[in-house]
Amino acid sequence: MRLKSADTLRALMDQDGFSHGRLARYAGCSKGFISHLLAERRSSCTPELGARIAEALNVPVQVLFDVHKSTSSSTNDIHERTAA
């Protein structure tokens, strides 16, 4: 899943009083990972982690993340089909 906007994530965190550490604890990831999302050094995560971040902030996952398959997943699907 790809984060749509670090600004949106930041605004939702501010609105609900979430620090990096608090969101990380709720979502089950590191504080550094949340920092990287906010600084746009990282933009993707697993669907499970994206869902936990959205749930912690009480928003639908689609508000924060593009839920379409990533390019790497599509590439893996192609390799699996051609190998069969």
mmCIF file of the N, C-alpha and C atoms, coordinates in Angstrom:
data_MODEL
# 
_entry.id   MODEL 
# 
loop_
_atom_site.group_PDB 
_atom_site.id 
_atom_site.type_symbol 
_atom_site.label_atom_id 
_atom_site.label_alt_id 
_atom_site.label_comp_id 
_atom_site.label_asym_id 
_atom_site.label_entity_id 
_atom_site.label_seq_id 
_atom_site.pdbx_PDB_ins_code 
_atom_site.Cartn_x 
_atom_site.Cartn_y 
_atom_site.Cartn_z 
_atom_site.occupancy 
_atom_site.B_iso_or_equiv 
_atom_site.pdbx_formal_charge 
_atom_site.auth_seq_id 
_atom_site.auth_comp_id 
_atom_site.auth_asym_id 
_atom_site.auth_atom_id 
_atom_site.pdbx_PDB_model_num 
ATOM 1   N N  . MET A 1 1  ? 0.841   -1.172  0.000   1.00 0.00 ? 1  MET A N  1 
ATOM 2   C CA . MET A 1 1  ? 0.000   0.000   0.000   1.00 0.00 ? 1  MET A CA 1 
ATOM 3   C C  . MET A 1 1  ? 0.883   1.231   0.000   1.00 0.00 ? 1  MET A C  1 
ATOM 4   N N  . ARG A 1 2  ? 0.443   2.238   -0.710  1.00 0.00 ? 2  ARG A N  1 
ATOM 5   C CA . ARG A 1 2  ? 1.187   3.501   -0.780  1.00 0.00 ? 2  ARG A CA 1 
ATOM 6   C C  . ARG A 1 2  ? 0.461   4.605   -0.033  1.00 0.00 ? 2  ARG A C  1 
ATOM 7   N N  . LEU A 1 3  ? 1.204   5.334   0.789   1.00 0.00 ? 3  LEU A N  1 
ATOM 8   C CA . LEU A 1 3  ? 0.660   6.484   1.496   1.00 0.00 ? 3  LEU A CA 1 
ATOM 9   C C  . LEU A 1 3  ? 0.322   7.563   0.484   1.00 0.00 ? 3  LEU A C  1 
ATOM 10  N N  . LYS A 1 4  ? -0.895  8.077   0.544   1.00 0.00 ? 4  LYS A N  1 
ATOM 11  C CA . LYS A 1 4  ? -1.308  9.116   -0.398  1.00 0.00 ? 4  LYS A CA 1 
ATOM 12  C C  . LYS A 1 4  ? -0.671  10.455  -0.066  1.00 0.00 ? 4  LYS A C  1 
ATOM 13  N N  . SER A 1 5  ? -0.638  10.801  1.225   1.00 0.00 ? 5  SER A N  1 
ATOM 14  C CA . SER A 1 5  ? -0.153  12.119  1.604   1.00 0.00 ? 5  SER A CA 1 
ATOM 15  C C  . SER A 1 5  ? 0.381   12.114  3.033   1.00 0.00 ? 5  SER A C  1 
ATOM 16  N N  . ALA A 1 6  ? 1.639   12.479  3.176   1.00 0.00 ? 6  ALA A N  1 
ATOM 17  C CA . ALA A 1 6  ? 2.218   12.614  4.512   1.00 0.00 ? 6  ALA A CA 1 
ATOM 18  C C  . ALA A 1 6  ? 1.523   13.741  5.267   1.00 0.00 ? 6  ALA A C  1 
ATOM 19  N N  . ASP A 1 7  ? 1.098   14.777  4.549   1.00 0.00 ? 7  ASP A N  1 
ATOM 20  C CA . ASP A 1 7  ? 0.400   15.896  5.191   1.00 0.00 ? 7  ASP A CA 1 
ATOM 21  C C  . ASP A 1 7  ? -0.923  15.456  5.802   1.00 0.00 ? 7  ASP A C  1 
ATOM 22  N N  . THR A 1 8  ? -1.645  14.580  5.099   1.00 0.00 ? 8  THR A N  1 
ATOM 23  C CA . THR A 1 8  ? -2.912  14.071  5.632   1.00 0.00 ? 8  THR A CA 1 
ATOM 24  C C  . THR A 1 8  ? -2.659  13.231  6.876   1.00 0.00 ? 8  THR A C  1 
ATOM 25  N N  . LEU A 1 9  ? -1.652  12.371  6.816   1.00 0.00 ? 9  LEU A N  1 
ATOM 26  C CA . LEU A 1 9  ? -1.303  11.562  7.981   1.00 0.00 ? 9  LEU A CA 1 
ATOM 27  C C  . LEU A 1 9  ? -0.959  12.463  9.159   1.00 0.00 ? 9  LEU A C  1 
ATOM 28  N N  . ARG A 1 10 ? -0.151  13.469  8.925   1.00 0.00 ? 10 ARG A N  1 
ATOM 29  C CA . ARG A 1 10 ? 0.257   14.405  9.975   1.00 0.00 ? 10 ARG A CA 1 
ATOM 30  C C  . ARG A 1 10 ? -0.951  15.138  10.564  1.00 0.00 ? 10 ARG A C  1 
ATOM 31  N N  . ALA A 1 11 ? -1.854  15.601  9.693   1.00 0.00 ? 11 ALA A N  1 
ATOM 32  C CA . ALA A 1 11 ? -3.038  16.331  10.156  1.00 0.00 ? 11 ALA A CA 1 
ATOM 33  C C  . ALA A 1 11 ? -3.930  15.443  11.026  1.00 0.00 ? 11 ALA A C  1 
ATOM 34  N N  . LEU A 1 12 ? -4.110  14.189  10.610  1.00 0.00 ? 12 LEU A N  1 
ATOM 35  C CA . LEU A 1 12 ? -4.931  13.268  11.402  1.00 0.00 ? 12 LEU A CA 1 
ATOM 36  C C  . LEU A 1 12 ? -4.273  12.963  12.742  1.00 0.00 ? 12 LEU A C  1 
ATOM 37  N N  . MET A 1 13 ? -2.967  12.818  12.741  1.00 0.00 ? 13 MET A N  1 
ATOM 38  C CA . MET A 1 13 ? -2.256  12.589  13.997  1.00 0.00 ? 13 MET A CA 1 
ATOM 39  C C  . MET A 1 13 ? -2.413  13.788  14.923  1.00 0.00 ? 13 MET A C  1 
ATOM 40  N N  . ASP A 1 14 ? -2.250  14.987  14.389  1.00 0.00 ? 14 ASP A N  1 
ATOM 41  C CA . ASP A 1 14 ? -2.390  16.206  15.192  1.00 0.00 ? 14 ASP A CA 1 
ATOM 42  C C  . ASP A 1 14 ? -3.807  16.342  15.737  1.00 0.00 ? 14 ASP A C  1 
ATOM 43  N N  . GLN A 1 15 ? -4.777  16.056  14.883  1.00 0.00 ? 15 GLN A N  1 
ATOM 44  C CA . GLN A 1 15 ? -6.191  16.182  15.254  1.00 0.00 ? 15 GLN A CA 1 
ATOM 45  C C  . GLN A 1 15 ? -6.529  15.279  16.448  1.00 0.00 ? 15 GLN A C  1 
ATOM 46  N N  . ASP A 1 16 ? -5.968  14.086  16.452  1.00 0.00 ? 16 ASP A N  1 
ATOM 47  C CA . ASP A 1 16 ? -6.269  13.118  17.510  1.00 0.00 ? 16 ASP A CA 1 
ATOM 48  C C  . ASP A 1 16 ? -5.221  13.083  18.623  1.00 0.00 ? 16 ASP A C  1 
ATOM 49  N N  . GLY A 1 17 ? -4.230  13.964  18.548  1.00 0.00 ? 17 GLY A N  1 
ATOM 50  C CA . GLY A 1 17 ? -3.213  14.032  19.584  1.00 0.00 ? 17 GLY A CA 1 
ATOM 51  C C  . GLY A 1 17 ? -2.250  12.853  19.601  1.00 0.00 ? 17 GLY A C  1 
ATOM 52  N N  . PHE A 1 18 ? -1.976  12.288  18.431  1.00 0.00 ? 18 PHE A N  1 
ATOM 53  C CA . PHE A 1 18 ? -1.059  11.153  18.328  1.00 0.00 ? 18 PHE A CA 1 
ATOM 54  C C  . PHE A 1 18 ? 0.367   11.633  18.108  1.00 0.00 ? 18 PHE A C  1 
ATOM 55  N N  . SER A 1 19 ? 1.268   11.173  18.948  1.00 0.00 ? 19 SER A N  1 
ATOM 56  C CA . SER A 1 19 ? 2.697   11.370  18.701  1.00 0.00 ? 19 SER A CA 1 
ATOM 57  C C  . SER A 1 19 ? 3.168   10.232  17.799  1.00 0.00 ? 19 SER A C  1 
ATOM 58  N N  . HIS A 1 20 ? 4.393   10.338  17.318  1.00 0.00 ? 20 HIS A N  1 
ATOM 59  C CA . HIS A 1 20 ? 4.970   9.259   16.511  1.00 0.00 ? 20 HIS A CA 1 
ATOM 60  C C  . HIS A 1 20 ? 4.945   7.945   17.301  1.00 0.00 ? 20 HIS A C  1 
ATOM 61  N N  . GLY A 1 21 ? 5.376   8.035   18.542  1.00 0.00 ? 21 GLY A N  1 
ATOM 62  C CA . GLY A 1 21 ? 5.454   6.846   19.384  1.00 0.00 ? 21 GLY A CA 1 
ATOM 63  C C  . GLY A 1 21 ? 4.100   6.235   19.681  1.00 0.00 ? 21 GLY A C  1 
ATOM 64  N N  . ARG A 1 22 ? 3.129   7.071   19.967  1.00 0.00 ? 22 ARG A N  1 
ATOM 65  C CA . ARG A 1 22 ? 1.789   6.559   20.281  1.00 0.00 ? 22 ARG A CA 1 
ATOM 66  C C  . ARG A 1 22 ? 1.179   5.853   19.073  1.00 0.00 ? 22 ARG A C  1 
ATOM 67  N N  . LEU A 1 23 ? 1.287   6.461   17.891  1.00 0.00 ? 23 LEU A N  1 
ATOM 68  C CA . LEU A 1 23 ? 0.747   5.818   16.693  1.00 0.00 ? 23 LEU A CA 1 
ATOM 69  C C  . LEU A 1 23 ? 1.487   4.512   16.416  1.00 0.00 ? 23 LEU A C  1 
ATOM 70  N N  . ALA A 1 24 ? 2.786   4.520   16.600  1.00 0.00 ? 24 ALA A N  1 
ATOM 71  C CA . ALA A 1 24 ? 3.577   3.304   16.385  1.00 0.00 ? 24 ALA A CA 1 
ATOM 72  C C  . ALA A 1 24 ? 3.118   2.184   17.317  1.00 0.00 ? 24 ALA A C  1 
ATOM 73  N N  . ARG A 1 25 ? 2.868   2.513   18.580  1.00 0.00 ? 25 ARG A N  1 
ATOM 74  C CA . ARG A 1 25 ? 2.397   1.497   19.528  1.00 0.00 ? 25 ARG A CA 1 
ATOM 75  C C  . ARG A 1 25 ? 1.038   0.947   19.106  1.00 0.00 ? 25 ARG A C  1 
ATOM 76  N N  . TYR A 1 26 ? 0.117   1.825   18.727  1.00 0.00 ? 26 TYR A N  1 
ATOM 77  C CA . TYR A 1 26 ? -1.211  1.384   18.291  1.00 0.00 ? 26 TYR A CA 1 
ATOM 78  C C  . TYR A 1 26 ? -1.130  0.520   17.037  1.00 0.00 ? 26 TYR A C  1 
ATOM 79  N N  . ALA A 1 27 ? -0.253  0.899   16.109  1.00 0.00 ? 27 ALA A N  1 
ATOM 80  C CA . ALA A 1 27 ? -0.178  0.214   14.813  1.00 0.00 ? 27 ALA A CA 1 
ATOM 81  C C  . ALA A 1 27 ? 0.732   -1.011  14.839  1.00 0.00 ? 27 ALA A C  1 
ATOM 82  N N  . GLY A 1 28 ? 1.576   -1.110  15.852  1.00 0.00 ? 28 GLY A N  1 
ATOM 83  C CA . GLY A 1 28 ? 2.478   -2.251  15.932  1.00 0.00 ? 28 GLY A CA 1 
ATOM 84  C C  . GLY A 1 28 ? 3.687   -2.127  15.022  1.00 0.00 ? 28 GLY A C  1 
ATOM 85  N N  . CYS A 1 29 ? 4.226   -0.926  14.932  1.00 0.00 ? 29 CYS A N  1 
ATOM 86  C CA . CYS A 1 29 ? 5.438   -0.709  14.132  1.00 0.00 ? 29 CYS A CA 1 
ATOM 87  C C  . CYS A 1 29 ? 6.386   0.174   14.933  1.00 0.00 ? 29 CYS A C  1 
ATOM 88  N N  . SER A 1 30 ? 7.508   0.514   14.349  1.00 0.00 ? 30 SER A N  1 
ATOM 89  C CA . SER A 1 30 ? 8.476   1.348   15.063  1.00 0.00 ? 30 SER A CA 1 
ATOM 90  C C  . SER A 1 30 ? 8.128   2.829   14.922  1.00 0.00 ? 30 SER A C  1 
ATOM 91  N N  . LYS A 1 31 ? 8.576   3.580   15.905  1.00 0.00 ? 31 LYS A N  1 
ATOM 92  C CA . LYS A 1 31 ? 8.425   5.038   15.862  1.00 0.00 ? 31 LYS A CA 1 
ATOM 93  C C  . LYS A 1 31 ? 9.173   5.592   14.646  1.00 0.00 ? 31 LYS A C  1 
ATOM 94  N N  . GLY A 1 32 ? 10.303  4.996   14.333  1.00 0.00 ? 32 GLY A N  1 
ATOM 95  C CA . GLY A 1 32 ? 11.093  5.417   13.176  1.00 0.00 ? 32 GLY A CA 1 
ATOM 96  C C  . GLY A 1 32 ? 10.345  5.248   11.870  1.00 0.00 ? 32 GLY A C  1 
ATOM 97  N N  . PHE A 1 33 ? 9.563   4.169   11.770  1.00 0.00 ? 33 PHE A N  1 
ATOM 98  C CA . PHE A 1 33 ? 8.791   3.946   10.546  1.00 0.00 ? 33 PHE A CA 1 
ATOM 99  C C  . PHE A 1 33 ? 7.765   5.060   10.352  1.00 0.00 ? 33 PHE A C  1 
ATOM 100 N N  . ILE A 1 34 ? 7.082   5.439   11.427  1.00 0.00 ? 34 ILE A N  1 
ATOM 101 C CA . ILE A 1 34 ? 6.108   6.539   11.345  1.00 0.00 ? 34 ILE A CA 1 
ATOM 102 C C  . ILE A 1 34 ? 6.831   7.823   10.950  1.00 0.00 ? 34 ILE A C  1 
ATOM 103 N N  . SER A 1 35 ? 7.989   8.066   11.535  1.00 0.00 ? 35 SER A N  1 
ATOM 104 C CA . SER A 1 35 ? 8.785   9.251   11.182  1.00 0.00 ? 35 SER A CA 1 
ATOM 105 C C  . SER A 1 35 ? 9.149   9.250   9.705   1.00 0.00 ? 35 SER A C  1 
ATOM 106 N N  . HIS A 1 36 ? 9.507   8.101   9.183   1.00 0.00 ? 36 HIS A N  1 
ATOM 107 C CA . HIS A 1 36 ? 9.873   7.991   7.765   1.00 0.00 ? 36 HIS A CA 1 
ATOM 108 C C  . HIS A 1 36 ? 8.671   8.255   6.863   1.00 0.00 ? 36 HIS A C  1 
ATOM 109 N N  . LEU A 1 37 ? 7.491   7.775   7.256   1.00 0.00 ? 37 LEU A N  1 
ATOM 110 C CA . LEU A 1 37 ? 6.286   8.076   6.470   1.00 0.00 ? 37 LEU A CA 1 
ATOM 111 C C  . LEU A 1 37 ? 6.027   9.580   6.447   1.00 0.00 ? 37 LEU A C  1 
ATOM 112 N N  . LEU A 1 38 ? 6.133   10.213  7.609   1.00 0.00 ? 38 LEU A N  1 
ATOM 113 C CA . LEU A 1 38 ? 5.858   11.648  7.703   1.00 0.00 ? 38 LEU A CA 1 
ATOM 114 C C  . LEU A 1 38 ? 6.884   12.487  6.950   1.00 0.00 ? 38 LEU A C  1 
ATOM 115 N N  . ALA A 1 39 ? 8.126   12.021  6.895   1.00 0.00 ? 39 ALA A N  1 
ATOM 116 C CA . ALA A 1 39 ? 9.193   12.740  6.194   1.00 0.00 ? 39 ALA A CA 1 
ATOM 117 C C  . ALA A 1 39 ? 9.273   12.351  4.720   1.00 0.00 ? 39 ALA A C  1 
ATOM 118 N N  . GLU A 1 40 ? 8.393   11.457  4.305   1.00 0.00 ? 40 GLU A N  1 
ATOM 119 C CA . GLU A 1 40 ? 8.333   10.965  2.924   1.00 0.00 ? 40 GLU A CA 1 
ATOM 120 C C  . GLU A 1 40 ? 9.600   10.220  2.502   1.00 0.00 ? 40 GLU A C  1 
ATOM 121 N N  . ARG A 1 41 ? 10.303  9.663   3.488   1.00 0.00 ? 41 ARG A N  1 
ATOM 122 C CA . ARG A 1 41 ? 11.439  8.793   3.165   1.00 0.00 ? 41 ARG A CA 1 
ATOM 123 C C  . ARG A 1 41 ? 10.954  7.381   2.876   1.00 0.00 ? 41 ARG A C  1 
ATOM 124 N N  . ARG A 1 42 ? 9.771   7.055   3.387   1.00 0.00 ? 42 ARG A N  1 
ATOM 125 C CA . ARG A 1 42 ? 9.079   5.795   3.074   1.00 0.00 ? 42 ARG A CA 1 
ATOM 126 C C  . ARG A 1 42 ? 7.680   6.178   2.631   1.00 0.00 ? 42 ARG A C  1 
ATOM 127 N N  . SER A 1 43 ? 7.128   5.402   1.714   1.00 0.00 ? 43 SER A N  1 
ATOM 128 C CA . SER A 1 43 ? 5.761   5.707   1.282   1.00 0.00 ? 43 SER A CA 1 
ATOM 129 C C  . SER A 1 43 ? 4.891   4.465   1.199   1.00 0.00 ? 43 SER A C  1 
ATOM 130 N N  . SER A 1 44 ? 5.458   3.301   1.476   1.00 0.00 ? 44 SER A N  1 
ATOM 131 C CA . SER A 1 44 ? 4.650   2.092   1.358   1.00 0.00 ? 44 SER A CA 1 
ATOM 132 C C  . SER A 1 44 ? 4.766   1.234   2.610   1.00 0.00 ? 44 SER A C  1 
ATOM 133 N N  . CYS A 1 45 ? 3.759   0.387   2.771   1.00 0.00 ? 45 CYS A N  1 
ATOM 134 C CA . CYS A 1 45 ? 3.745   -0.557  3.881   1.00 0.00 ? 45 CYS A CA 1 
ATOM 135 C C  . CYS A 1 45 ? 2.843   -1.722  3.502   1.00 0.00 ? 45 CYS A C  1 
ATOM 136 N N  . THR A 1 46 ? 2.803   -2.710  4.348   1.00 0.00 ? 46 THR A N  1 
ATOM 137 C CA . THR A 1 46 ? 1.933   -3.853  4.086   1.00 0.00 ? 46 THR A CA 1 
ATOM 138 C C  . THR A 1 46 ? 0.473   -3.435  4.256   1.00 0.00 ? 46 THR A C  1 
ATOM 139 N N  . PRO A 1 47 ? -0.432  -4.136  3.616   1.00 0.00 ? 47 PRO A N  1 
ATOM 140 C CA . PRO A 1 47 ? -1.857  -3.835  3.812   1.00 0.00 ? 47 PRO A CA 1 
ATOM 141 C C  . PRO A 1 47 ? -2.275  -3.943  5.278   1.00 0.00 ? 47 PRO A C  1 
ATOM 142 N N  . GLU A 1 48 ? -1.702  -4.895  5.992   1.00 0.00 ? 48 GLU A N  1 
ATOM 143 C CA . GLU A 1 48 ? -2.049  -5.068  7.401   1.00 0.00 ? 48 GLU A CA 1 
ATOM 144 C C  . GLU A 1 48 ? -1.626  -3.860  8.229   1.00 0.00 ? 48 GLU A C  1 
ATOM 145 N N  . LEU A 1 49 ? -0.418  -3.369  7.994   1.00 0.00 ? 49 LEU A N  1 
ATOM 146 C CA . LEU A 1 49 ? 0.059   -2.208  8.740   1.00 0.00 ? 49 LEU A CA 1 
ATOM 147 C C  . LEU A 1 49 ? -0.738  -0.969  8.356   1.00 0.00 ? 49 LEU A C  1 
ATOM 148 N N  . GLY A 1 50 ? -1.017  -0.796  7.075   1.00 0.00 ? 50 GLY A N  1 
ATOM 149 C CA . GLY A 1 50 ? -1.832  0.337   6.642   1.00 0.00 ? 50 GLY A CA 1 
ATOM 150 C C  . GLY A 1 50 ? -3.192  0.336   7.314   1.00 0.00 ? 50 GLY A C  1 
ATOM 151 N N  . ALA A 1 51 ? -3.792  -0.846  7.423   1.00 0.00 ? 51 ALA A N  1 
ATOM 152 C CA . ALA A 1 51 ? -5.103  -0.969  8.074   1.00 0.00 ? 51 ALA A CA 1 
ATOM 153 C C  . ALA A 1 51 ? -5.016  -0.617  9.557   1.00 0.00 ? 51 ALA A C  1 
ATOM 154 N N  . ARG A 1 52 ? -3.938  -1.031  10.222  1.00 0.00 ? 52 ARG A N  1 
ATOM 155 C CA . ARG A 1 52 ? -3.785  -0.720  11.652  1.00 0.00 ? 52 ARG A CA 1 
ATOM 156 C C  . ARG A 1 52 ? -3.558  0.767   11.879  1.00 0.00 ? 52 ARG A C  1 
ATOM 157 N N  . ILE A 1 53 ? -2.800  1.417   10.993  1.00 0.00 ? 53 ILE A N  1 
ATOM 158 C CA . ILE A 1 53 ? -2.582  2.864   11.108  1.00 0.00 ? 53 ILE A CA 1 
ATOM 159 C C  . ILE A 1 53 ? -3.911  3.593   10.932  1.00 0.00 ? 53 ILE A C  1 
ATOM 160 N N  . ALA A 1 54 ? -4.660  3.223   9.905   1.00 0.00 ? 54 ALA A N  1 
ATOM 161 C CA . ALA A 1 54 ? -5.958  3.857   9.653   1.00 0.00 ? 54 ALA A CA 1 
ATOM 162 C C  . ALA A 1 54 ? -6.915  3.615   10.814  1.00 0.00 ? 54 ALA A C  1 
ATOM 163 N N  . GLU A 1 55 ? -6.928  2.399   11.335  1.00 0.00 ? 55 GLU A N  1 
ATOM 164 C CA . GLU A 1 55 ? -7.815  2.076   12.457  1.00 0.00 ? 55 GLU A CA 1 
ATOM 165 C C  . GLU A 1 55 ? -7.463  2.904   13.689  1.00 0.00 ? 55 GLU A C  1 
ATOM 166 N N  . ALA A 1 56 ? -6.175  3.050   13.958  1.00 0.00 ? 56 ALA A N  1 
ATOM 167 C CA . ALA A 1 56 ? -5.740  3.845   15.107  1.00 0.00 ? 56 ALA A CA 1 
ATOM 168 C C  . ALA A 1 56 ? -6.215  5.287   14.985  1.00 0.00 ? 56 ALA A C  1 
ATOM 169 N N  . LEU A 1 57 ? -6.219  5.802   13.754  1.00 0.00 ? 57 LEU A N  1 
ATOM 170 C CA . LEU A 1 57 ? -6.634  7.187   13.513  1.00 0.00 ? 57 LEU A CA 1 
ATOM 171 C C  . LEU A 1 57 ? -8.131  7.301   13.229  1.00 0.00 ? 57 LEU A C  1 
ATOM 172 N N  . ASN A 1 58 ? -8.830  6.157   13.273  1.00 0.00 ? 58 ASN A N  1 
ATOM 173 C CA . ASN A 1 58 ? -10.282 6.116   13.107  1.00 0.00 ? 58 ASN A CA 1 
ATOM 174 C C  . ASN A 1 58 ? -10.749 6.672   11.765  1.00 0.00 ? 58 ASN A C  1 
ATOM 175 N N  . VAL A 1 59 ? -10.044 6.276   10.702  1.00 0.00 ? 59 VAL A N  1 
ATOM 176 C CA . VAL A 1 59 ? -10.434 6.664   9.342   1.00 0.00 ? 59 VAL A CA 1 
ATOM 177 C C  . VAL A 1 59 ? -10.398 5.428   8.450   1.00 0.00 ? 59 VAL A C  1 
ATOM 178 N N  . PRO A 1 60 ? -11.167 5.435   7.363   1.00 0.00 ? 60 PRO A N  1 
ATOM 179 C CA . PRO A 1 60 ? -11.058 4.327   6.404   1.00 0.00 ? 60 PRO A CA 1 
ATOM 180 C C  . PRO A 1 60 ? -9.651  4.288   5.811   1.00 0.00 ? 60 PRO A C  1 
ATOM 181 N N  . VAL A 1 61 ? -9.160  3.106   5.554   1.00 0.00 ? 61 VAL A N  1 
ATOM 182 C CA . VAL A 1 61 ? -7.804  2.941   5.032   1.00 0.00 ? 61 VAL A CA 1 
ATOM 183 C C  . VAL A 1 61 ? -7.611  3.721   3.733   1.00 0.00 ? 61 VAL A C  1 
ATOM 184 N N  . GLN A 1 62 ? -8.668  3.864   2.929   1.00 0.00 ? 62 GLN A N  1 
ATOM 185 C CA . GLN A 1 62 ? -8.580  4.568   1.649   1.00 0.00 ? 62 GLN A CA 1 
ATOM 186 C C  . GLN A 1 62 ? -8.289  6.058   1.816   1.00 0.00 ? 62 GLN A C  1 
ATOM 187 N N  . VAL A 1 63 ? -8.536  6.603   2.998   1.00 0.00 ? 63 VAL A N  1 
ATOM 188 C CA . VAL A 1 63 ? -8.222  8.016   3.251   1.00 0.00 ? 63 VAL A CA 1 
ATOM 189 C C  . VAL A 1 63 ? -6.711  8.229   3.238   1.00 0.00 ? 63 VAL A C  1 
ATOM 190 N N  . LEU A 1 64 ? -5.981  7.264   3.749   1.00 0.00 ? 64 LEU A N  1 
ATOM 191 C CA . LEU A 1 64 ? -4.527  7.396   3.877   1.00 0.00 ? 64 LEU A CA 1 
ATOM 192 C C  . LEU A 1 64 ? -3.728  6.687   2.793   1.00 0.00 ? 64 LEU A C  1 
ATOM 193 N N  . PHE A 1 65 ? -4.245  5.569   2.314   1.00 0.00 ? 65 PHE A N  1 
ATOM 194 C CA . PHE A 1 65 ? -3.447  4.718   1.441   1.00 0.00 ? 65 PHE A CA 1 
ATOM 195 C C  . PHE A 1 65 ? -4.153  4.399   0.137   1.00 0.00 ? 65 PHE A C  1 
ATOM 196 N N  . ASP A 1 66 ? -3.341  4.265   -0.904  1.00 0.00 ? 66 ASP A N  1 
ATOM 197 C CA . ASP A 1 66 ? -3.806  3.740   -2.184  1.00 0.00 ? 66 ASP A CA 1 
ATOM 198 C C  . ASP A 1 66 ? -3.839  2.232   -2.004  1.00 0.00 ? 66 ASP A C  1 
ATOM 199 N N  . VAL A 1 67 ? -5.025  1.653   -2.116  1.00 0.00 ? 67 VAL A N  1 
ATOM 200 C CA . VAL A 1 67 ? -5.171  0.231   -1.804  1.00 0.00 ? 67 VAL A CA 1 
ATOM 201 C C  . VAL A 1 67 ? -4.987  -0.682  -3.006  1.00 0.00 ? 67 VAL A C  1 
ATOM 202 N N  . HIS A 1 68 ? -4.615  -0.137  -4.152  1.00 0.00 ? 68 HIS A N  1 
ATOM 203 C CA . HIS A 1 68 ? -4.366  -0.964  -5.333  1.00 0.00 ? 68 HIS A CA 1 
ATOM 204 C C  . HIS A 1 68 ? -3.089  -1.760  -5.151  1.00 0.00 ? 68 HIS A C  1 
ATOM 205 N N  . LYS A 1 69 ? -2.950  -2.820  -5.935  1.00 0.00 ? 69 LYS A N  1 
ATOM 206 C CA . LYS A 1 69 ? -1.732  -3.627  -5.882  1.00 0.00 ? 69 LYS A CA 1 
ATOM 207 C C  . LYS A 1 69 ? -0.517  -2.776  -6.216  1.00 0.00 ? 69 LYS A C  1 
ATOM 208 N N  . SER A 1 70 ? 0.572   -3.058  -5.544  1.00 0.00 ? 70 SER A N  1 
ATOM 209 C CA . SER A 1 70 ? 1.814   -2.352  -5.851  1.00 0.00 ? 70 SER A CA 1 
ATOM 210 C C  . SER A 1 70 ? 2.430   -2.938  -7.112  1.00 0.00 ? 70 SER A C  1 
ATOM 211 N N  . THR A 1 71 ? 3.364   -2.199  -7.682  1.00 0.00 ? 71 THR A N  1 
ATOM 212 C CA . THR A 1 71 ? 4.057   -2.653  -8.884  1.00 0.00 ? 71 THR A CA 1 
ATOM 213 C C  . THR A 1 71 ? 4.789   -3.962  -8.622  1.00 0.00 ? 71 THR A C  1 
ATOM 214 N N  . SER A 1 72 ? 5.405   -4.093  -7.466  1.00 0.00 ? 72 SER A N  1 
ATOM 215 C CA . SER A 1 72 ? 6.148   -5.316  -7.175  1.00 0.00 ? 72 SER A CA 1 
ATOM 216 C C  . SER A 1 72 ? 5.214   -6.514  -7.095  1.00 0.00 ? 72 SER A C  1 
ATOM 217 N N  . SER A 1 73 ? 4.002   -6.327  -6.570  1.00 0.00 ? 73 SER A N  1 
ATOM 218 C CA . SER A 1 73 ? 3.036   -7.431  -6.531  1.00 0.00 ? 73 SER A CA 1 
ATOM 219 C C  . SER A 1 73 ? 2.642   -7.829  -7.936  1.00 0.00 ? 73 SER A C  1 
ATOM 220 N N  . SER A 1 74 ? 2.425   -6.845  -8.804  1.00 0.00 ? 74 SER A N  1 
ATOM 221 C CA . SER A 1 74 ? 2.057   -7.149  -10.183 1.00 0.00 ? 74 SER A CA 1 
ATOM 222 C C  . SER A 1 74 ? 3.180   -7.903  -10.877 1.00 0.00 ? 74 SER A C  1 
ATOM 223 N N  . THR A 1 75 ? 4.405   -7.493  -10.629 1.00 0.00 ? 75 THR A N  1 
ATOM 224 C CA . THR A 1 75 ? 5.553   -8.168  -11.222 1.00 0.00 ? 75 THR A CA 1 
ATOM 225 C C  . THR A 1 75 ? 5.624   -9.605  -10.727 1.00 0.00 ? 75 THR A C  1 
ATOM 226 N N  . ASN A 1 76 ? 5.401   -9.815  -9.439  1.00 0.00 ? 76 ASN A N  1 
ATOM 227 C CA . ASN A 1 76 ? 5.413   -11.173 -8.900  1.00 0.00 ? 76 ASN A CA 1 
ATOM 228 C C  . ASN A 1 76 ? 4.314   -12.013 -9.521  1.00 0.00 ? 76 ASN A C  1 
ATOM 229 N N  . ASP A 1 77 ? 3.132   -11.449 -9.733  1.00 0.00 ? 77 ASP A N  1 
ATOM 230 C CA . ASP A 1 77 ? 2.029   -12.178 -10.354 1.00 0.00 ? 77 ASP A CA 1 
ATOM 231 C C  . ASP A 1 77 ? 2.409   -12.621 -11.760 1.00 0.00 ? 77 ASP A C  1 
ATOM 232 N N  . ILE A 1 78 ? 3.069   -11.750 -12.517 1.00 0.00 ? 78 ILE A N  1 
ATOM 233 C CA . ILE A 1 78 ? 3.482   -12.080 -13.881 1.00 0.00 ? 78 ILE A CA 1 
ATOM 234 C C  . ILE A 1 78 ? 4.475   -13.232 -13.849 1.00 0.00 ? 78 ILE A C  1 
ATOM 235 N N  . HIS A 1 79 ? 5.465   -13.160 -12.936 1.00 0.00 ? 79 HIS A N  1 
ATOM 236 C CA . HIS A 1 79 ? 6.463   -14.223 -12.832 1.00 0.00 ? 79 HIS A CA 1 
ATOM 237 C C  . HIS A 1 79 ? 5.816   -15.547 -12.444 1.00 0.00 ? 79 HIS A C  1 
ATOM 238 N N  . GLU A 1 80 ? 4.827   -15.506 -11.551 1.00 0.00 ? 80 GLU A N  1 
ATOM 239 C CA . GLU A 1 80 ? 4.157   -16.738 -11.141 1.00 0.00 ? 80 GLU A CA 1 
ATOM 240 C C  . GLU A 1 80 ? 3.378   -17.345 -12.299 1.00 0.00 ? 80 GLU A C  1 
ATOM 241 N N  . ARG A 1 81 ? 2.721   -16.502 -13.103 1.00 0.00 ? 81 ARG A N  1 
ATOM 242 C CA . ARG A 1 81 ? 1.934   -17.013 -14.228 1.00 0.00 ? 81 ARG A CA 1 
ATOM 243 C C  . ARG A 1 81 ? 2.831   -17.608 -15.309 1.00 0.00 ? 81 ARG A C  1 
ATOM 244 N N  . THR A 1 82 ? 3.969   -16.963 -15.577 1.00 0.00 ? 82 THR A N  1 
ATOM 245 C CA . THR A 1 82 ? 4.843   -17.453 -16.643 1.00 0.00 ? 82 THR A CA 1 
ATOM 246 C C  . THR A 1 82 ? 5.598   -18.703 -16.214 1.00 0.00 ? 82 THR A C  1 
ATOM 247 N N  . ALA A 1 83 ? 5.795   -18.886 -14.917 1.00 0.00 ? 83 ALA A N  1 
ATOM 248 C CA . ALA A 1 83 ? 6.509   -20.065 -14.430 1.00 0.00 ? 83 ALA A CA 1 
ATOM 249 C C  . ALA A 1 83 ? 5.629   -21.310 -14.454 1.00 0.00 ? 83 ALA A C  1 
ATOM 250 N N  . ALA A 1 84 ? 4.332   -21.127 -14.468 1.00 0.00 ? 84 ALA A N  1 
ATOM 251 C CA . ALA A 1 84 ? 3.405   -22.278 -14.403 1.00 0.00 ? 84 ALA A CA 1 
ATOM 252 C C  . ALA A 1 84 ? 3.326   -23.037 -15.706 1.00 0.00 ? 84 ALA A C  1 
# 
